[in-house]
Amino acid sequence: MRRLELIEGRSDPAALELTAEIVIGRHKDCDLRLFDETTSRRHARIVAEDGNVMLDDLGSSNGTWLNGERIETPARLFDGDVIRIGDTQVRYLSGEGSERITVVEREADDDVHAALDPEAADPALEAASEGAVRRLRFVCDGAVACADASEIPEMISALFGLIVEAFTPARAVVCLRTVGGGTEVAAAHPAGATPPASATLRARVLEGGEAVLVRDAHDPDTAGAGQSMVRSRYRSMLAAPLKAAEGVLGFVSVEAESPDAYTEGDLRALAAAARQAALALRNLRALLGAREEVRRMHAATTDGAQPFLGEDASVEKVRTLIRKAAAADAPVLVTGETGTGKELVARHLHAESKRAKKPFVALNCAALVEGLLESEFFGHEKGAFTGATDRREGRIAQAADGTIFLDEVGELPAQLQAKLLRVLSEGTFRRVGGKESLPMRCRVLAATNRDLKQMVKDGTFREDLYYRLQVLEIDVPPLRERAGDVEVIAEASLEALAARLGRRVPRLAEDARAVLRAYPWPGNVRELLNVLERALVLLEGDTITVADLPQDIRERRSLDEDDEQLPSEVLTIREAEKRAVRAALAHTKGKKGAAAAVLGISWPTLNRKIREYGL
């Protein structure tokens, strides 16, 4: 009978028999109700149609995950698949058994003698014999080895070592499917051992997905070109597929000298371990794909910018826009909240453009004194003003044939907005105090965390300059809208931080992962990186737990968008702002630059508010 069973979290009921259609979510009318604040009221549904069982996300905020991957379109469910919704995990069971097991007891390798019922009890297990204990220990250790591995070779090596220890085979191999449809040996015992040559046997395992026990059969082999075929006995053999949702990813086989060396119980144990290995292999390949994308983006960035991480659809949209905008030479406006990675987007735009080998010059318009901005932009001639003892090139000249990045462009004063508009319109500029018009050869990228459209309406930003800068626009989504990316960013960032600090890469405990996923990250990726660096610096062991995270992160929980909650108290804007400034300074331990970044304001503005509120 098809059903869902709760693995982690709270639900009502804990197990549910599937009907034609069920809805999963937080609303009381859902068929499977989840008591989890990170889920939506109607989060996902499961529909049985045409013999298939399909999982579909219902436009939820945090997404629906199947075997570690977020689904974008309806996905077919297979026996044993794990569904994660928020912090809740359930397993789908088809009631058909996770493996098909076949026993072959004749010498012809293509003849099936008997088929075992997957639900049939194994006498050795019932008797709690020494072999049953050995098999149980092997399955448990194999599951741990697969779960703990962070690389495919590490996982294969750990599991293969357990296989050799548990089954003491004369010959054993693990084979993985290649892109072209063939197989390659990933592990062998002894070194150089080859997989079974029986085409029928391999077809049963690789194409049929069957776990096979062969007793007293033969493995055909050839002694060499032009010689007759020699049949060398392999006595007893087990072969199990590495079977995931998308198909069979490979197989593992073990062979022994004795014709009765292995039992059906041994086959079940190997099949269970192979199933765990397939899920781990699938997840690690997905992680490897993300890492390859990171390396590609990193390699493309000539000045060593960090990669733009994330697997959410909104992040992929940003990457697509970067590639398209990089091919053009028009100005680009990058928008988004503080800490989302706007400068990172600008650096990747430069790195993937034809100007990649030329300078990338960044200018923070909010960090300079107003009177010096014009000189920073255009440069100045000797004697142009008091203190101008020499001619100085401005940022536009420094970025010749490259890219100039105007960060926080919404902070530009009105006078400089007019001069920047003239430069963009005419393609020339003059140094302060100069008379010669110089060509502007660099591309202009700009970024802001402010609503420039509203500023145009308010008359604080020039409409004509806005349209000059916003020929192309890329909006970077906040981290709270792609909560599924928090773990991806955290793991990759910990690798980079550990390498920089010369430390071993720590593990993220599940309790820490849950807290990181639940926190809304008002400071976005920048705040997440600060939290991880703090935890890594203070960490004494090799695992980051919830106790290693700041107290305000541990205590705060994000709420679903459709939650209706009233505030415990109503504050004036002034008091709310004062509390926010105080909290940011406390969070960053008085570091004004970091506090200004968290609040989304400039350093001078933060200093003014500190004086204003007497902090």
Secondary structure, DSSP 4 states (H G I P E B T S, - for coil): --EEEEEES-EESSEEE--SEEEEESSTTSSEEE--TTS-SS-EEEEEETTEEEEEE-S-SS-EEETTEE-SS-EE--TT-EEEETTEEEEEE-SS-S-EEEEE-SSSTT---EE--TTPPPHHHHTT-HHHHHHHHHHHHHHHHHHH-SSHHHHHHHHHHHHHHHH--SEEEEEEE-TTS-EEEEEEESTT------HHHHHHHHTT-EEEEEES-EEEEE-STTSPEEEEE-BEEEEEEEEETTEEEEEEEEEESSTTS--HHHHHHHHHHHHHHHHHHHHHHHHHHHHHHHHHHHHH-TT-PPP----SHHHHHHHHHHHHHHHS-S-EEEE--TTS-HHHHHHHHHHTSTTTTS-EEEEETTSS-HHHHHHHHHEE-TTSSTT--S-EE-HHHHTTTSEEEEETGGG--HHHHHHHHHHHHHSEE--BT----EE--SEEEEEESS-HHHHHHHTSS-HHHHHHHTSEEEEPPPGGGGGGGHHHHHHHHHHHHHHHHT-PPPEE-HHHHHHHHHS--TTHHHHHHHHHHHHHHH--SSEE-GGGS-HHHHH-----TT-----SS---HHHHHHHHHHHHHHHTTT-HHHHHHHHT--HHHHHHHHHHHT-
